[in-house]
């Protein structure tokens, strides 16, 4: 897929599938993702983290198992991996690894940070159980050793905060120039 096609596809997903309910939360999938991107931007995060926060749940738009199945059938759709793999066609690891690891970061924070579990919404508590629950000590050590762990934890914190039905959030177009600046120049060449 060519880089510009990726951005056009993302814009269409935010407008189309993104308008669907988000795992029983008070915001749509697109609103949730836009809020996460806006929170990262407001925090002064570098562009790659703003992009990762914005795109962290794009995997819910891919594959046969939707976010609704995750709630209704307690099936882990591995949206973090699906999304990261799809985004990897045009974005580098600095964007895709926080996306890939944001679910692991939730499991990590629940294991190591007292009180983090209490911040989770009802839907996040449910998906935590489906996704393997809090990490074991061995999993914690492995996660901490990953070079993308700190970025994933940052994305995860914005993810959990991005569920405010009253938050005024910019649309996808606001983030498009930032995303264009992060596209790998060789992505899609010769395709």
C-alpha positions as CSV (number, residue, x, y, z in Angstrom):
1,X,0.0,0.0,0.0
2,X,1.3,3.5,-0.9
3,X,1.8,5.9,2.0
4,X,-0.9,8.4,0.8
5,X,-3.3,5.5,0.3
6,X,-2.7,4.5,3.9
7,X,-3.6,8.0,5.2
8,X,-6.7,8.0,3.0
9,X,-7.7,4.6,4.3
10,X,-7.2,5.8,7.9
11,X,-9.3,8.9,7.3
12,X,-12.1,6.7,5.9
13,X,-11.9,4.4,8.8
14,X,-12.1,7.2,11.3
15,X,-15.2,8.5,9.4
16,X,-16.8,5.1,8.8
17,X,-16.1,2.2,11.1
18,X,-14.8,4.6,13.7
19,X,-18.2,6.0,14.3
20,X,-19.2,2.7,15.9
21,X,-19.5,2.2,19.6
22,X,-16.3,1.5,21.4
23,X,-16.6,-1.6,23.7
24,X,-19.5,-0.1,25.7
25,X,-17.6,3.1,26.4
26,X,-19.4,6.6,26.3
27,X,-17.4,7.5,23.2
28,X,-17.0,6.0,19.7
29,X,-13.9,4.3,18.6
30,X,-12.8,7.3,16.5
31,X,-13.5,9.7,19.4
32,X,-11.5,7.5,21.7
33,X,-8.5,7.4,19.3
34,X,-8.7,11.1,18.5
35,X,-8.8,11.9,22.2
36,X,-5.7,9.7,22.9
37,X,-3.8,11.6,20.1
38,X,-5.0,15.0,21.4
39,X,-3.9,14.0,25.0
40,X,-0.5,13.0,23.7
41,X,-0.2,16.2,21.8
42,X,-1.2,18.3,24.8
43,X,1.4,16.6,26.9
44,X,4.1,17.7,24.4
45,X,4.8,14.1,23.3
46,X,7.1,13.7,20.2
47,X,5.3,13.2,16.9
48,X,5.8,9.4,16.9
49,X,4.0,9.1,20.2
50,X,1.2,11.3,19.2
51,X,0.8,9.1,16.1
52,X,0.9,5.9,18.2
53,X,-1.6,7.3,20.6
54,X,-3.9,8.3,17.8
55,X,-3.6,5.0,16.0
56,X,-3.3,2.6,18.9
57,X,-6.7,0.9,18.3
58,X,-6.7,0.8,14.5
59,X,-6.5,-3.0,14.8
60,X,-10.1,-3.0,15.9
61,X,-10.9,-2.0,12.3
62,X,-9.0,-5.0,10.8
63,X,-9.9,-8.7,10.7
64,X,-12.9,-10.7,11.3
65,X,-13.2,-10.2,15.1
66,X,-14.5,-6.8,15.9
67,X,-14.3,-4.9,19.2
68,X,-17.9,-5.9,19.9
69,X,-16.9,-9.6,19.7
70,X,-14.2,-8.8,22.3
71,X,-16.9,-7.8,24.7
72,X,-19.7,-10.1,23.8
73,X,-17.7,-13.3,23.2
74,X,-14.7,-12.7,25.4
75,X,-12.3,-13.4,22.5
76,X,-9.0,-11.6,22.3
77,X,-8.8,-10.2,18.8
78,X,-5.1,-9.2,19.3
79,X,-6.0,-5.8,17.9
80,X,-2.6,-4.4,19.1
81,X,-0.7,-6.8,16.9
82,X,-3.1,-6.6,13.9
83,X,-2.9,-2.8,14.0
84,X,0.9,-2.6,14.4
85,X,1.4,-5.1,11.5
86,X,-0.9,-3.1,9.2
87,X,0.6,0.2,10.2
88,X,4.1,-1.2,9.6
89,X,3.5,-1.1,5.9
90,X,4.1,2.7,6.0
91,X,5.3,3.6,9.5
92,X,8.5,2.8,11.4
93,X,8.9,0.9,14.6
94,X,8.8,4.2,16.7
95,X,5.1,4.3,15.8
96,X,4.2,0.6,15.5
97,X,5.8,-0.8,18.6
98,X,3.9,1.4,21.1
99,X,0.7,0.3,19.2
100,X,1.8,-3.4,19.4
101,X,2.6,-3.1,23.1
102,X,-0.2,-0.9,24.5
103,X,-2.2,-4.0,25.7
104,X,0.9,-5.4,27.3
105,X,1.4,-2.0,28.9
106,X,-2.1,-2.3,30.6
107,X,-1.2,-5.7,31.9
108,X,2.1,-4.4,33.1
109,X,0.7,-1.4,34.9
110,X,-1.9,-3.5,36.6
111,X,0.9,-5.7,37.9
112,X,3.4,-3.0,39.1
113,X,1.5,0.1,39.9
114,X,-0.8,0.1,42.9
115,X,-4.1,1.7,42.1
116,X,-3.8,1.5,38.3
117,X,-6.4,-1.3,38.1
118,X,-8.8,1.0,39.9
119,X,-8.5,3.6,37.1
120,X,-9.7,1.1,34.5
121,X,-13.2,1.4,33.0
122,X,-15.6,-1.5,33.2
123,X,-14.8,-2.4,29.6
124,X,-11.0,-2.2,30.3
125,X,-11.4,-4.5,33.3
126,X,-13.3,-7.0,31.1
127,X,-10.7,-6.9,28.3
128,X,-7.8,-7.2,30.8
129,X,-9.2,-10.6,31.8
130,X,-9.6,-11.6,28.2
131,X,-6.1,-10.4,27.3
132,X,-4.4,-12.4,30.1
133,X,-4.8,-10.4,33.2
134,X,-2.0,-8.6,35.1
135,X,1.5,-9.8,34.1
136,X,3.5,-12.3,36.1
137,X,6.8,-11.3,37.6
138,X,8.6,-13.0,34.6
139,X,6.4,-11.2,32.1
140,X,7.1,-7.9,33.9
141,X,10.8,-8.4,33.6
142,X,10.5,-9.2,29.9
143,X,8.3,-6.2,29.2
144,X,10.6,-3.9,31.1
145,X,13.5,-5.1,28.9
146,X,11.7,-4.2,25.7
147,X,13.1,-1.1,24.1
148,X,9.6,0.2,23.4
149,X,8.2,-0.4,26.9
150,X,8.3,3.3,28.1
151,X,6.6,4.6,24.9
152,X,3.9,1.8,25.3
153,X,3.3,2.8,28.9
154,X,2.8,6.5,27.8
155,X,0.4,5.5,25.1
156,X,-1.5,3.2,27.5
157,X,-2.0,6.1,30.0
158,X,-3.5,8.3,27.3
159,X,-5.5,5.4,26.1
160,X,-7.2,5.0,29.5
161,X,-7.9,8.8,29.8
162,X,-9.4,9.0,26.3
163,X,-13.0,8.1,27.2
164,X,-14.5,11.5,27.9
165,X,-17.8,12.1,26.1
166,X,-17.5,15.8,26.7
167,X,-13.9,16.3,25.4
168,X,-13.6,18.7,22.5
169,X,-11.2,16.9,20.1
170,X,-9.8,17.8,16.7
171,X,-10.7,15.6,13.8
172,X,-8.4,13.2,11.9
173,X,-7.4,16.0,9.4
174,X,-5.7,17.9,12.3
175,X,-3.3,15.0,12.7
176,X,-2.7,14.2,9.0
177,X,0.3,16.5,8.5
178,X,2.0,14.9,11.6
179,X,1.3,11.4,10.1
180,X,2.6,12.5,6.7
181,X,5.9,13.5,8.3
182,X,6.2,10.0,9.9
183,X,5.6,8.0,6.8
184,X,8.5,5.9,5.7
185,X,9.7,7.3,2.3
186,X,10.3,3.8,0.9
187,X,6.9,2.5,1.9
188,X,4.8,1.4,-1.1
189,X,7.6,2.1,-3.6
190,X,7.3,-0.1,-6.6
191,X,3.9,-1.4,-5.5
